[in-house]
């Protein structure tokens, strides 16, 4: 049966996706998958209701021409449809994570209450129960663990505003990790999830560089509700569609099957046992193949990380491959979590502290990183440590490495030379790693490269002839 996908508020040019507005009569529960960008929902009240002196929007159902009633009925209907889609059909809802935006307060005198409408009023009401990770709760005079209830609904859902682009941790095993890898340069976030209850009841997909959750999956009934950050307007919508469809297919393949009753094994059909044995045999083969595939995928990921030496920038893009490269060369590289200093690179070689600063740039690497390196090495030297400073640069990242000009400014070169710091480009570092990996059993090459870096007091250049090749 063909998968039915509805995109609301987001025009996706894919023949397998039907596009619609939040206000169209189409029922969400008529589809297998709902993709929704809630940003434009507030258009129904923005511009239509004049703000009060404090900037809030407020209407009285007795005098708004039926606006409040229509809005309440629309939101209630959409929430019911989403609940049916998730809880009863095992469907999938994908929502771009936005801030709540500008809401409107609708007062209903017959109920003597105010409906606070925002772009998330269509969320279904679902209650979870979990055991808090907080080890103790004070209950009277007795200290003990406690089960806690959390309700996921528009009333409690309150994402915190936080705009940024730096993506930190991504759960690579999750089907929607491909969303982040496939649209890497286009994704940004404008909100984060900080609600402890929601975080306890969901699977985290991605976090920003300071550890705040920007994407997660919430199990609701048989279905899944997935929150992901938005993407730039400049993104290729055909590519966005393809990536999302790929994520959807992988996610639905992971759906938990219906639980068969124990007594069903007493009812078998002719030929069932033979077919089951064949299936078991195939599953065993698939398991072995998947294990091999995972190992190969890990190797591919490691290779892709190292190739980042040639084009990446930033803390999460360029620094990890540089640290990995120094490890391959044979240095005892420390993980940033092992030390409390803000060094980009720290390695220990005998009694020498190797302190490195790493910079990627679309132009030349400027003097700021050199100044940081100078400060760090000076501070460590004063503390009594024997130090070696290394400045690692990846300039002109948009150009092919072989066509790049001088990657460091004159000020950087003069500064490094005056302090006898080693200065290297990631292109030269890549060449060194390439040489080592091409002959992994050749320890002589590795040691020669390592010694050259340790003795370098100017620019490091990889030269196979000097290494005796």
C-alpha positions as CSV (number, residue, x, y, z in Angstrom):
1,X,0.0,0.0,0.0
2,X,1.3,3.4,-0.9
3,X,2.5,5.6,1.9
4,X,0.3,8.7,2.2
5,X,2.2,11.8,3.3
6,X,0.7,15.3,4.0
7,X,2.8,18.4,4.3
8,X,1.1,21.4,6.1
9,X,2.6,24.9,5.9
10,X,5.6,23.6,4.0
11,X,5.6,23.2,0.2
12,X,7.5,20.0,-0.6
13,X,7.9,19.2,-4.3
14,X,7.6,15.5,-4.2
15,X,5.1,13.5,-6.1
16,X,4.5,11.3,-3.1
17,X,3.7,14.2,-0.8
18,X,0.4,16.1,-0.8
19,X,0.7,19.8,0.2
20,X,-2.0,21.7,2.1
21,X,-2.7,24.5,4.5
22,X,-3.6,24.1,8.2
23,X,-6.9,25.6,7.4
24,X,-7.8,23.3,4.5
25,X,-10.7,20.8,5.2
26,X,-8.4,17.7,4.7
27,X,-8.3,15.5,7.8
28,X,-4.8,14.8,9.2
29,X,-5.9,11.3,10.2
30,X,-6.5,10.4,6.6
31,X,-2.7,10.2,6.1
32,X,0.1,7.9,7.4
33,X,2.5,10.8,7.9
34,X,2.0,14.5,8.7
35,X,4.8,17.0,8.1
36,X,4.0,20.4,9.6
37,X,5.6,23.7,10.0
38,X,3.4,25.6,12.6
39,X,5.0,29.0,11.9
40,X,2.2,30.3,9.8
41,X,-0.7,29.2,12.0
42,X,-0.6,32.5,13.9
43,X,-1.5,34.3,10.6
44,X,-5.2,33.5,11.5
45,X,-5.1,36.1,14.3
46,X,-2.0,38.3,13.6
47,X,-3.1,41.5,11.9
48,X,-6.8,40.7,12.5
49,X,-6.8,41.4,16.2
50,X,-5.3,44.8,17.4
51,X,-2.8,44.4,20.3
52,X,-3.5,45.9,23.7
53,X,-1.2,48.5,25.3
54,X,0.9,45.7,26.8
55,X,1.3,44.1,23.3
56,X,-0.9,41.1,24.1
57,X,-3.8,39.9,21.9
58,X,-7.1,39.3,23.5
59,X,-10.7,38.8,22.3
60,X,-14.1,38.2,23.9
61,X,-16.1,35.4,22.3
62,X,-19.3,37.5,22.9
63,X,-18.2,40.2,20.5
64,X,-15.7,38.8,18.1
65,X,-18.1,37.6,15.4
66,X,-17.5,33.9,16.1
67,X,-13.7,34.1,15.7
68,X,-13.0,32.5,19.1
69,X,-15.5,29.7,18.5
70,X,-14.2,28.9,15.1
71,X,-10.6,28.9,16.3
72,X,-11.4,26.6,19.2
73,X,-13.3,24.2,17.0
74,X,-10.4,24.1,14.5
75,X,-7.7,23.5,17.1
76,X,-9.8,20.8,18.8
77,X,-10.5,19.1,15.5
78,X,-6.8,19.1,14.5
79,X,-5.7,17.8,17.9
80,X,-8.2,15.0,17.7
81,X,-7.0,14.1,14.1
82,X,-3.4,14.1,15.3
83,X,-4.3,11.9,18.2
84,X,-6.1,9.4,15.9
85,X,-3.1,9.4,13.5
86,X,-0.6,8.6,16.3
87,X,-2.5,6.5,18.8
88,X,-4.7,4.4,16.5
89,X,-2.8,4.0,13.2
90,X,0.8,4.0,14.3
91,X,1.5,7.1,12.2
92,X,4.2,9.6,12.2
93,X,4.1,13.4,12.8
94,X,7.1,15.5,12.0
95,X,7.0,19.1,13.3
96,X,9.5,21.9,12.8
97,X,10.5,23.2,16.2
98,X,9.6,26.8,16.5
99,X,9.1,29.2,19.4
100,X,5.4,29.7,20.5
101,X,5.3,33.0,18.7
102,X,2.5,35.6,19.3
103,X,-0.5,34.0,20.9
104,X,-4.1,35.2,21.5
105,X,-6.3,34.9,24.6
106,X,-9.9,34.0,23.8
107,X,-12.4,34.6,26.6
108,X,-15.5,32.3,26.8
109,X,-18.1,33.5,29.3
110,X,-20.2,30.3,29.1
111,X,-17.2,28.4,30.4
112,X,-15.7,31.3,32.4
113,X,-12.3,30.5,31.1
114,X,-9.7,31.8,28.7
115,X,-8.3,29.8,25.8
116,X,-4.6,30.7,25.2
117,X,-4.2,30.0,21.5
118,X,-0.7,29.5,20.0
119,X,0.8,27.7,17.1
120,X,0.9,24.4,19.1
121,X,-2.8,24.2,20.1
122,X,-3.2,21.2,17.8
123,X,-1.0,19.0,19.9
124,X,-2.6,15.9,21.3
125,X,-2.9,15.5,25.1
126,X,-0.8,12.6,26.2
127,X,0.3,11.7,29.8
128,X,3.5,9.8,30.5
129,X,4.6,8.2,33.8
130,X,8.3,7.8,34.5
131,X,10.7,7.3,37.4
132,X,12.6,10.5,38.0
133,X,16.4,10.3,37.6
134,X,16.6,12.7,40.5
135,X,17.6,10.1,43.1
136,X,15.6,11.5,46.0
137,X,12.3,13.3,46.6
138,X,11.3,14.6,50.0
139,X,8.0,13.1,50.9
140,X,7.1,14.1,54.5
141,X,10.0,13.0,56.5
142,X,10.9,10.0,54.3
143,X,13.4,10.3,51.4
144,X,12.7,7.9,48.5
145,X,12.4,7.7,44.7
146,X,9.1,8.6,43.1
147,X,7.2,8.1,39.9
148,X,6.3,11.3,38.1
149,X,3.6,12.1,35.6
150,X,4.2,14.4,32.6
151,X,1.5,15.6,30.1
152,X,2.6,16.5,26.6
153,X,0.1,19.0,25.3
154,X,-0.1,22.6,24.0
155,X,-0.8,23.8,27.5
156,X,2.5,22.5,28.9
157,X,4.7,22.5,25.8
158,X,6.9,25.6,26.1
159,X,10.1,25.5,24.0
160,X,12.7,28.0,25.0
161,X,13.9,30.6,22.5
162,X,17.5,30.0,21.4
163,X,18.8,30.9,18.0
164,X,21.9,29.3,16.6
165,X,23.6,27.1,14.0
166,X,26.2,25.0,15.9
167,X,25.0,21.4,16.1
168,X,26.8,19.4,18.7
169,X,25.7,15.8,19.4
170,X,23.7,13.8,16.8
171,X,22.3,10.3,17.6
172,X,23.7,8.6,14.5
173,X,21.5,5.5,15.0
174,X,18.3,7.4,14.8
175,X,16.5,7.5,11.4
176,X,16.3,11.3,11.5
177,X,20.1,11.7,11.9
178,X,20.1,11.8,8.1
179,X,18.1,15.1,8.3
180,X,21.1,16.7,9.9
181,X,23.8,15.1,7.7
182,X,21.9,15.6,4.5
183,X,21.0,19.3,5.1
184,X,24.1,20.1,7.2
185,X,24.8,23.6,6.0
186,X,21.2,24.7,5.9
187,X,19.9,23.7,9.4
188,X,19.5,26.2,12.2
189,X,17.5,26.2,15.4
190,X,15.3,28.9,16.9
191,X,14.2,27.0,20.0
192,X,15.4,24.3,22.4
193,X,13.6,21.8,24.7
194,X,14.4,22.3,28.4
195,X,11.3,20.7,29.9
196,X,12.6,17.9,32.2
197,X,9.5,15.8,31.9
198,X,9.4,15.8,28.1
199,X,13.1,15.0,28.0
200,X,12.6,12.1,30.3
201,X,9.8,10.6,28.1
202,X,11.5,11.0,24.7
203,X,14.4,9.9,22.6
204,X,16.9,12.7,22.0
205,X,18.0,13.0,18.3
206,X,20.3,16.0,18.4
207,X,21.7,18.7,20.7
208,X,23.4,22.1,20.2
209,X,27.0,22.6,21.2
210,X,26.1,23.4,24.8
211,X,24.0,20.2,25.2
212,X,20.5,21.6,24.8
213,X,18.1,19.3,22.9
214,X,17.0,20.6,19.5
215,X,15.4,17.5,18.1
216,X,13.6,14.5,19.8
217,X,11.2,11.7,19.2
218,X,8.1,11.3,21.5
219,X,6.3,7.9,21.5
220,X,2.6,8.4,21.4
221,X,0.4,5.3,21.3
222,X,1.5,3.3,18.4
223,X,3.0,6.3,16.6
224,X,5.9,8.8,16.9
225,X,5.9,12.5,17.2
226,X,9.2,14.0,16.0
227,X,10.4,17.5,16.5
228,X,13.3,18.8,14.3
229,X,14.8,22.2,13.8
230,X,14.0,24.2,10.7
231,X,16.1,25.0,7.6
232,X,17.1,28.1,5.7
233,X,14.8,29.5,3.0
234,X,17.7,29.0,0.6
235,X,17.6,25.2,1.0
236,X,16.9,23.2,-2.1
237,X,13.3,22.0,-1.4
238,X,13.7,19.0,-3.7
239,X,16.6,17.9,-1.6
240,X,14.6,18.6,1.6
241,X,11.8,16.4,0.3
242,X,14.1,13.6,-0.5
243,X,15.9,13.7,2.8
244,X,12.6,13.7,4.8
245,X,11.1,10.9,2.8
246,X,14.2,8.8,3.4
247,X,14.0,9.6,7.1
248,X,10.3,8.7,7.1
249,X,10.8,5.3,5.5
250,X,13.6,4.4,7.9
251,X,11.5,5.5,10.9
252,X,8.4,3.5,9.9
253,X,10.6,0.4,9.4
254,X,11.5,0.7,13.1
255,X,7.8,0.7,14.2
256,X,7.1,-1.8,17.0
257,X,5.0,-4.7,15.6
258,X,1.8,-5.8,17.2
259,X,2.2,-8.2,20.0
260,X,0.9,-11.7,19.2
261,X,-0.9,-13.7,21.9
262,X,1.1,-16.6,23.4
263,X,-1.6,-19.1,22.5
264,X,-1.2,-18.3,18.8
265,X,1.8,-20.7,18.6
266,X,-0.7,-23.6,19.1
267,X,-2.3,-22.8,15.8
268,X,-0.1,-23.5,12.8
269,X,-0.9,-23.8,9.1
270,X,0.6,-26.4,6.7
271,X,4.0,-25.4,5.4
272,X,4.4,-22.7,8.1
273,X,7.2,-24.5,10.0
274,X,9.3,-24.9,6.8
275,X,8.8,-21.3,5.8
276,X,9.7,-20.1,9.3
277,X,12.9,-22.1,9.2
278,X,13.9,-20.5,5.9
279,X,13.1,-17.1,7.4
280,X,15.2,-17.8,10.5
281,X,18.1,-18.9,8.3
282,X,17.8,-15.7,6.3
283,X,17.6,-13.6,9.4
284,X,20.8,-15.2,10.7
285,X,22.5,-14.3,7.5
286,X,21.1,-10.8,7.6
287,X,22.3,-10.3,11.1
288,X,25.8,-11.3,10.1
289,X,25.7,-9.0,7.1
290,X,24.4,-6.1,9.2
291,X,27.2,-6.6,11.7
292,X,29.7,-6.5,8.8
293,X,27.9,-3.4,7.4
294,X,28.0,-1.6,10.8
295,X,31.8,-2.3,11.0
296,X,32.3,-1.0,7.5
297,X,30.0,2.0,8.2
298,X,32.2,2.8,11.2
299,X,35.3,2.7,9.0
300,X,33.5,5.0,6.5
301,X,32.6,7.4,9.2
302,X,36.2,7.5,10.5
303,X,37.4,8.2,7.0
304,X,34.8,10.9,6.4
305,X,35.9,12.6,9.7
306,X,39.5,12.6,8.5
307,X,38.6,14.1,5.1
308,X,37.1,17.0,7.1
309,X,40.8,18.1,7.4
310,X,40.4,19.5,3.9
311,X,37.1,21.5,4.2
312,X,35.7,21.8,7.7
313,X,35.8,24.7,10.1
314,X,34.8,25.3,13.7
315,X,34.9,23.5,17.0
316,X,32.7,20.5,15.9
317,X,33.8,20.4,12.3
318,X,37.6,20.9,12.1
319,X,38.9,20.1,15.6
320,X,37.8,16.4,15.8
321,X,39.6,15.4,12.6
322,X,42.8,17.3,13.6
323,X,42.8,15.5,17.0
324,X,42.2,12.2,15.2
325,X,45.1,12.9,12.8
326,X,47.5,13.6,15.6
327,X,46.5,10.4,17.3
328,X,47.2,8.5,14.1
329,X,50.6,10.0,13.9
330,X,51.3,8.6,17.4
331,X,50.7,11.5,19.8
332,X,49.0,10.9,23.1
333,X,46.0,13.3,22.3
334,X,43.7,14.1,25.2
335,X,40.0,14.4,24.9
336,X,38.7,17.9,25.6
337,X,36.7,16.4,28.5
338,X,39.9,15.3,30.2
339,X,41.3,18.8,30.7
340,X,39.8,22.1,32.0
341,X,41.8,24.5,29.7
342,X,40.2,25.9,26.5
343,X,42.9,24.4,24.2
344,X,41.7,23.2,20.8
345,X,44.4,20.4,21.0
346,X,46.4,19.0,23.9
347,X,48.8,16.1,23.5
348,X,51.5,14.8,25.9
349,X,54.8,13.7,24.5
350,X,57.2,12.7,27.2
351,X,57.5,15.7,29.5
352,X,56.3,18.1,26.8
353,X,52.8,19.7,26.6
354,X,51.8,20.1,23.0
355,X,49.3,22.9,22.9
356,X,47.5,23.5,19.6
357,X,45.1,26.1,18.2
358,X,43.0,25.2,15.2
359,X,41.3,27.5,12.8
360,X,39.3,27.1,9.5
361,X,38.5,30.1,7.4
362,X,37.2,31.1,4.0
363,X,40.1,33.5,3.7
364,X,43.6,33.4,5.4
365,X,44.0,32.4,9.0
366,X,44.3,35.6,10.9
367,X,46.2,36.6,13.9
368,X,43.5,36.0,16.6
369,X,44.3,32.3,16.9
370,X,48.1,33.0,17.1
371,X,47.4,35.4,20.0
372,X,45.3,32.7,21.8
373,X,48.1,30.2,21.3
374,X,50.7,32.7,22.6
375,X,48.5,33.3,25.8
376,X,48.0,29.6,26.4
377,X,51.6,28.6,26.0
378,X,52.9,31.5,28.1
379,X,50.5,30.7,30.9
380,X,51.4,27.0,30.9
381,X,55.2,27.9,30.8
382,X,54.8,30.2,33.8
383,X,53.1,27.2,35.6
384,X,56.3,25.2,35.0
385,X,55.3,23.1,32.1
386,X,57.6,22.4,29.1
387,X,55.5,23.5,26.1
388,X,55.4,23.3,22.4
389,X,53.0,25.5,20.5
390,X,51.4,24.4,17.2
391,X,49.1,26.5,15.0
392,X,47.0,24.5,12.6
393,X,45.1,26.3,9.9
394,X,42.7,25.4,7.1
395,X,42.5,28.6,5.0
396,X,40.5,29.2,1.9
397,X,38.2,26.2,2.6
398,X,36.0,26.8,-0.4
399,X,39.0,26.2,-2.8
400,X,40.5,22.9,-3.8
401,X,43.5,22.3,-1.5
402,X,46.0,22.2,-4.4
403,X,44.9,25.6,-5.6
404,X,45.0,27.5,-2.3
405,X,47.3,30.4,-1.7
406,X,49.3,31.1,1.4
407,X,46.9,30.2,4.2
408,X,48.3,32.3,7.0
409,X,48.6,36.1,7.1
410,X,52.0,37.7,7.3
411,X,51.4,38.7,11.0
412,X,50.7,35.1,11.9
413,X,53.8,33.9,10.1
414,X,56.0,36.6,11.9
415,X,54.4,35.8,15.2
416,X,54.9,32.0,15.0
417,X,58.5,32.4,13.8
418,X,59.3,34.8,16.6
419,X,58.1,32.2,19.2
420,X,59.4,29.2,17.2
421,X,55.9,27.7,17.1
422,X,55.2,25.0,14.5
423,X,52.8,26.2,11.8
424,X,51.0,23.8,9.6
425,X,48.1,23.6,7.3
426,X,45.6,20.8,7.5
427,X,46.4,20.0,3.9
428,X,50.0,19.0,5.0
429,X,48.5,17.2,8.0
430,X,46.2,15.3,5.6
431,X,49.2,14.3,3.5
432,X,51.0,12.9,6.5
433,X,48.0,10.9,7.6
434,X,47.5,9.6,4.1
435,X,51.1,8.4,4.1
436,X,50.7,6.6,7.4
437,X,47.4,5.0,6.5
438,X,48.7,3.8,3.1
439,X,51.3,1.7,5.0
440,X,49.9,1.1,8.5
441,X,52.7,-1.4,9.4
442,X,55.4,1.1,8.6
443,X,56.3,2.4,12.1
444,X,59.4,4.1,10.7
445,X,57.3,6.6,8.7
446,X,55.1,7.4,11.6
447,X,58.0,8.0,13.9
448,X,59.8,10.2,11.3
449,X,56.6,12.4,10.9
450,X,56.2,12.6,14.6
451,X,59.8,13.7,15.1
452,X,59.6,16.3,12.4
453,X,56.5,17.8,14.0
454,X,58.2,17.8,17.4
455,X,61.3,19.5,16.0
456,X,59.5,21.9,13.7
457,X,60.0,25.5,14.7
458,X,58.7,27.0,11.5
459,X,56.3,25.7,8.8
460,X,55.7,22.0,8.7
461,X,55.7,20.6,5.2
462,X,55.2,16.9,4.4
463,X,57.8,15.6,2.0
464,X,58.0,11.9,1.1
465,X,61.6,12.3,-0.1
466,X,62.8,13.5,3.3
467,X,61.0,10.6,4.9
468,X,63.1,8.3,2.7
469,X,60.3,7.2,0.4
